[in-house]
Amino acid sequence: MKEEQKNLIIFGVLAAFILFAWQPIMNHFMPPASTPAPQAEQGEIVVPDQEAADPAADTVTAIRDRRIVLGETPRVRIDTPSLSGSINLKGARIDDLVLKQYNETVEDDSPPIHLLSPSGTENAYFAQFGWRGTGVTEPGPDTVWQASGETLTPDSPVTLTTTKGSQRFRIELSVDADYMFSIRQTVQNVGGAPIAVAPYGLISRRGESDDQDLWVAHVGPLAVSEGVADYVNYGDIEDEPSSYETVGGWAGFSDHYWQTALVPDQGLPVSLRLRSGGTGRFQADYSVRNAVEIAPGQQVTQSSRFFAGAKETRLIDTYEEDLGIVEFDKMIDWGWFGIVEKPIFYYLDWLFRMVKNFGLAIILLTITIRLLLFPVAHKQFQSMAAMRVVQPKMKALQERYKDNKEKLQQEMMKLYKDEKVNPLAGCLPMFLQIPIMFALYKVLILTIEMRHQPFILWINDLSAPDPVTPLDFFGYAPWAGMLPSFLHIGVVPILLGVSMYFQFKLNPQPMDDTQKQIFAFMPWVMMFMMAPFAVGLQIYWITSNMITIGQQAWLYSRHPHLKKKPAG
């Protein structure tokens, strides 16, 4: 087998290993650290010296239309540049939230994303805040709160108040122009005996996400404890709750592009928990571990935050830095190559802001990466050229010492040394390309910035597969819409297959007939494999192939002997 073909196959095997096996293997042998779960009693987290929160969502007995449910309770409107919705004064829940800047589809009449919905609706999803303690009559899910205003905006906070027994409770709510709510919970003891209280927060969600949980893009429950992110599956917490004790951290639920997160005071020791409430309901909650004693006539205030919105990379990083939220950027599942992925994202985002077209930005990014890697490609070709020169001598040694493997190895090592040839030099440069290729793949898969971004002509969403296929005459054939999914091959993946075909044709043809058949068939296999992927990824690959063809043509002009069969 020719050396360059060996290198290509080794590279393909290594790339496949990195893409599909590395992270599952590492997660198996090096699982994320988590704090052992506290003991559970009757569905409650029992924390030493205090009764912790048991913020169980109420059971839904009848699913009703969202608009009907919203009209059944008194509410405070939410209106920001990014969000609209309302706060349910019954139970003091943030349970109605719409993302103004994101629609469900690319159609002009597509409704905006409804992230949160009240209990009683099909996809109930809400946040609630309260207290647990000793000698306290806590507000419950049926408590109706009084509001200081009618609308919560970035410029007008709203305070909710209620009185239960000998305690007065207050929740001060504010929101920024994006997706972060600030919550200040106050308890005032107006009784004659001391009390001890600790706040909690919860997110309740009915049903799993409709998004697919990929090993390269986590969808599901998520907690950050002691600086380590734990990406949990819904099935895992159905079997057993995931519990953590930490100072600094948060918990919530991830969709592919959306996130909810409870962020307790980052300086307080808290218990985080991810669990199933039964009947298809899941919950993330936190409770402050140390109850605060409040003397008669005194009050105590503790703060937390609640994030509900889009996983915009720049915004998330800003929250982490400005608000001091531990590992907040882990809501985007960057994985092992985050150190490479984030710089690539920021450069891609900068290009997009410059050219105003995400597809063009991907092309420019690909050109930049290939220019940076050109010295690597050139070194690889030089190595291939050197190996071609010594190949006749290698064959001669193989014939001479075919019955003495040990002697053959010694003579080949001597040949490499005499000719100053490194047989691994053709492979080593490929190792530099693997993390970059994988990082770009993850950036295009993970980041919301490519979602619903148009390119040209019929491509109106770079995050989705090519919607048209010539196999049904672009939708005009009688069998349009009836093709099996594996035959829905769009124009862009066909162009990808064609570009790979010409790239392989430009390579030196292998002498082995089996190798020839494999490399002749591979472009069309890759065409079918890549067809379900996002068009943005396919554009990257096509651009990369075209640049490779140009590089090969130029380098072959510098090393014409690479196109020739070696002598001997």
N, C-alpha and C positions, 0 to 999 in steps of 0.2 A: 504494500500500500504506500502511495506517495506520502511524503512527509506533510505536505500542506493539507492533504485530505485527512490524515491522522489528526492534525491540529484542529481542523474544522469539526470533526466528529467529537474530539475531546471537548472543544468549546461548547458544542451543542449539548453534550451530556452534562457538563458543569453548569451551563445556563439553566437547563431544565431542573437540575438539582437545586440550584439557588432559588428558582422561581416557585417550585412546587413542594420541596421537601425540607428546606433548611429551617424555616420558622416552626413547622410542626415538630420536627425532631428536637429543636432547642427548647420548645415549650414542654416537651415530654421530659427531657433530662434536666432542664433548668427552669422549672415553673416559676411564675411570678410569686414573690414572697407575699404572704398575708399573715395577719395575726390570727392565732387560734380562736375559734368561735367561742363566745361565752355560752354558758349553759342556758337552755331555753325551758320555760315553764308556761304551758298553756298559751303558746304563741307570743309570749312576751320575752324581750331581752332582759335578763336580770343582771344589773350592774351592781357591784358591791356598794353597800350603804345607801342605795336609793332604788326606787322603783322606776324603771326606765319607761320611755314612751312605748305605748302599744297603739300606734296610729293606724289602725285597720280601717280600710275604706268600707263604706256601707255596702250592703249587698243590693244589687240591682234586680228587681223583680219583674220589671217591664221596660223594654227598650222603646223609646219614643223618639219622635222627630226632634232634631237638634233645636230648631226654632221654638218648638213648643216647650221644651225643657228650659230654655233660656228665659222664657216669659213667665215661668212659674215662681221665680224668686226675685227679691229686690237685688239690684246690682249697681256697681260703680263702673262707669265706662273706662276703658283704656284706649288712649289715642297718642301714638308716637309716630315719628317718621317711618319706623320699621314695623310697628305692631298695632293691631286693633283688637278689641275684644272687651271683656268685662270681668269684674271680680264678684263672685257670689257672696252676698252678705250673710247668707245662711251657711254657717260653717267657716266663713272667712277663707274661701277657696279661690285661687287663681285657676279658673277652669274653662276659660273661653279666650282663646288666643289665635289670631290669624296673622300670618306673615305677609305683610303688604307687598313686599318686593319680589316674592316668588310665587309662581303659578304652578298648578299641577302638571300641565302639559304646555306645549309650544303654541297651541291654538289660541287665536285672538280672544275667544270668549271663555278661555279656561279660567276656572275659579282660583283664588289664591289658596295657598297651603293652610289648612286648618290644623294647627299643631295640638291645641288642647281643647277638650270638650267635657261638658259636665257629666256627673254621674247620672245615669238614666238614659244616656245615648249609646249608640252602637259601639263607638270607640272612645269610651270615657277615659279621660287622661287629665289629671289635675294635680296641683300642689296645694298643700295645707300646712298651717303652722299652729302650734299650740304649746301646752305646758303639761308636765306631770310632776307630782310632788306629794308631800306629806302635809295633812291638814288643809288641803286645798280642794275647792270645788271647781274643777276645770271646765272651761267652755267645751261643748261637744259639737258634733257635726250638725245638730239641729239648732244651735245657738244663732240667733239673728243679731248681727252687730249693727252698731250705728256708725255712719260714715260722716267725716267732716266736709266732704265735697262730693260732687257728682261725677267728676272725671279725673282720672289719673293721667298726667302728662309729665314730660321731663321738667316742666317748669312749675307744676302744681302737685306736690305730694298729697297723699290722702291718709288720714288716721282713722282706724277702726277701733271702737271702744265697746266694752260690755262690762257688766258687773255680775259676779256669781258669788253668792254667799257673802263673805267678808273680804273679798278680793275684787279689785278693779283691774281689768286687763286692757292693754292697749297694743295695737299693731300699727306701726308707722310704715307706710309703703311709699317708696319712691322708685322711679325707673329712669334709665338714661335714654338716649336717642336710638340705641340699638336693641340689645336683648337682655340686659342685666337689671334685675329688680334688687333693691336693697330693703331688708326687713329689720326693723327694730322692735323687739318684743319686750314689753314692760309689764311687770306685775306690781301692784301697790297693795300692801296689807293694811286694810282699814279695820281689822278685827282687834281683839284684845290679846291674842296669843301669837307667838312666832310661828311661821310656816317655813317650809323648805320646798323650793321649786327648781325645775330644770326645763329649759325649752326643748322642743323637738321640731323637726320639719319632715314632711313626707312628700313623695311623688307616687301617685297611684295610677296604674295603667291597665286597662282591660285589653287583653289580647297582645300577641306578639307583633312586631313590626312587619309590614308587608315587604320591606326590603330584604334582599338575600344576604345572609351572613357569610361573607367570604373570609378566607384566612388572611387575605391581604387587606381587608376592609371590614373591621368588626361592626356588627350590628347586634345590639343587645344590652343587658345590664353592664354597668361599668363602675368601678370604685377605685379611687386613689387613696392608698393608706401608707403612711411612712415613706412617702416619696416613690412608691411603686404602683403602677397601674395594673389592675386585675380585670381583664376582659372576660366576662362570664357569659355563658349561654343560658337562654331561658330554661332549657331542660335541666340544667344543673341546679338552679334554685328551686325548681319544682320538687326535686328530691330532697334537698337540704339547703337551708338559708346560708348565704355567705356573709360572715360577720367579721368586723375589723374594729380594732381600737387604735386610735391614732391622734396625733396632734398635727394639724395641717393635712387637709385632704378633702375629698368631696365624693359624691355618688350620684348616679342618675341613669338615664337610658339613652342609648345612641341609636339613631337611624343612620342611613348612609350619609345624608346631608344635614340632618337636624339633630338637636341635642337638648335634653333637659338635665339640669344639674343642681343639686342642693349643695351650697357652699357654706358650711358653718364657720364661725369665727376661727381663723387659722391659728390662733394662739391658745385655744381651749382644747382640753382632752375630750374627745367625743367617741361615741360608738356609731359606726356605720353598719347598715345592714341592707342586703339585697335578698328579697324573699318572694315566694308565691303566696297569694292570699286565697288560692282555690278558685274554682269556677272561671279559670282563664284570666285571673287578675294577678298582677305583679306589683311589687312595691319596693321602692328605695327610700330609706329613711335614715335620719341621724338623731341622736339624743346626746345632750351634754352630760358627761359622766358624773360631774360633781354638782349636786344640788346646792343652791345658794340659800342660806337661811335669811329670812326677812323678818326683822322685828316689827312689832305693831307701829303703825305710822310711817314705816319706811317703804321704799320701792327698789327694784333692781331692773336694769335694762341690759339685754344681750342682743347682739346683732348677727345677722347672717345674710346670705345672698341667694338668689334663685336665678339661674340662667335658663332661658327658653328661646331657642331661635336657630339660625343657620350657623353651620360650622365654617365661618369665614376665617381663613388662616391669619390674616393680619389682625383682625379684631381679637381673636382668641389669644394671640401672642401679646397684644396690648393689655388685655385683662390680666394675664398672668404676671406681666411686669409691673403694671401700675397698681393693681389691687393685691399683689402678693399671694395669688392663689397657687398653691403647690401643684406643679405638673398639670396645669390646666390645658396645655396644648395636647395632652394625651387623649383628649376626646377625639382627635384625629389620629387614627391608628397608623402612625408613621412607621413603626416597627424598628427593625435592626438598622436600617439604612437611613434613618431620619437625619443623620448628620450630613448626608449627601442630598436627600430628598428636599429638605427645606430650602437650601440655597438654590436648587434647580427651580423650585416653585417660585421663589421671589424673583428670580431672573425672568422666568416665563411671565409672571404677572406684570413685571416692568415692561416687557416687550408688548404685552397686550395693551397696556395703557398708552404705549407709544403709537402702535399701529391700528388700534381699535378693532382688530379682527383676530379672534383666538386661533383660528386655523393658520393664518399667516404667522402668528406668534410662535406656534408649534414648529412651523417650517424654519423660521429664523433660529429658534432654539436648537433644532436638529443640526442646522448648518454650523452654529457656534460649537456644539459638542464635537462634531466631526472635525472641525478645524483644530480644536484643542487636542484631539486624539490622532491627528495626522502624523505627528512624529512617531507615535506608537505603531500606526499602520506601516509607516515607512520602515521602521526597524523590523517589523514582522516580515516584510517583503525582502529585506536584506538577508534575514535569516533563511528565508526560503531559497533565495538565490545561492547562498553559501551551501546549503544542504544539497542543492541540485548539482553543484560542482563536485562534491565528494561522493555523490550517489554511485557512480560507476565503481569507485574504489571500495565502497561499502559492499556492493554486490560481489565484487571479486573476493573480498574477505569472507563473505557468507558462503561462497562456493568452496573456498579453500578450507575453511574450518567448520563445515556443516555438521561434522560428527564430533566436534569439540566445543561445546557451548561456552565453557569457561574461558578457553583460549580466544574464542571469537569476541567475547565481551572485552577482554584485555586489549586485543588488537583494535577494536572499534574505539575504545577510549583513547588509545594512543593516536589513532587517526584524527579524532576530534581535537586533540591537543596540538598535533603537528599542523593541522590545517586552520587552527584557531576558530573552530566552529562549536557553538553551543546548541545541542539538539533541542533544548528546552526554550531557546530564545523565541521561537515562533509561537510557543504556547503562553509564555509569561505575559506578554502584552495583552493577551485576551483577558487575563484576570483583572486588569484595570478597567476593562470595558464592562464586565459583568455588573458590578454595583451601580455604574452609571446607567446602564440600560434598564436595570431593575428599578432604580430610583425614579427614572422618568416614567416608567410604566405605572408605578404606584402613585406618582403625582397626578397623572392624568385620570387614574381610577378614583382617587380619594377626594380630590378638591372640588368644592362646589363651584369654584370660579369657572369651570368648563361647562357646567350644567346649562342646557338650553342655549348654548352659544352657537350662532349660525356661522357658516363658512361661506360657501358660494352655491349658486344654483339651487338644487333641491336639498342640500345638506343644511338643515335648520337646527340641528342639535348634535354637537360634536361629542356629547357624552352617550349617545345612543348608536346602535348599529345603523348601517346604511339602509334607509327605508324602502328603496326601490331595487328591483332586480330585472334584468333583461330576460330571465327565464319565463316570466309571464308577460313579456312585452310591456314592461313598465306599468302593469296594472290594467292593460287594455285587452288581454286575452280572456277568453271565457273562464279559464281556470284560475284567474287572478284571485289571490287570497286563499287558495286551497292547497298551495304547495306545502309539503312538509318542511319543518323548520330548517333541517339540514340542507335543503335545496334552495333556501332563500339566500342566494349569493348576490350581494349588491355590486354595484359598479365599482365602488372603491376597493373592496377586497379582490375583485377580479384584476384591477390595476396593480394591486399588491402582488398577486400571483405572477402577472406578466413581468413586473420589475424584478422579482426574484428569479424568474426564468432567464432573463437576459444577464442578470448578475452571475448566475451559475454558468451560463454559456461562455462568459468571459474568462472564467477560471480555466486553468490548464486541465484538459480532459484526463481523467484517470485511465490507467491502462486496463484495469480490471473491469470486465463487462458488468459484473454485479454492481460495482460502485457507480458505473455510468447509469444504470437503470435507477438506482436509488436517487442520485442527484437530479436525474431527469424528472422523476416523479415528485420529488420533495416540494417544489414551488406550488403545485396544485393541491397537495395535502395541506400545506400552510394556508392556502387560500380558504379552504373549507374550515380550518381550525380558527382562523382569525375573523371569519365572517360575523360571528355573534358579538365581537368586541366593539368598543366605542370607535366611531369614525376617527376621533382624534388620535387614537393609538395607531390606526392604520395609516393616517397621513404621516405620522412620525416615521413609520417603517418604510413607506414608499419613498419619502424624502431621503432617508438614510440609504436605501438601496440605490437610488439615483446618484447620490454622492459617492457611494462605493464604486459604482460603475465608472464614474469619472476618475476617481482615484486609481482604480485598477488600470484604466486605459493609459493614464499618465505614467504610472509606475512600470507598466509593461514596456512602455517606450524607453524607460531608463534601464530596464532589465529584460531585454528581449529573450534571453535564454530561458526565462521562466515559461515561455509559451512553447518551448521546444521539448520534445521527449529527450530525456537524458541519454547520453551515449552508453553503450555497453549493455 
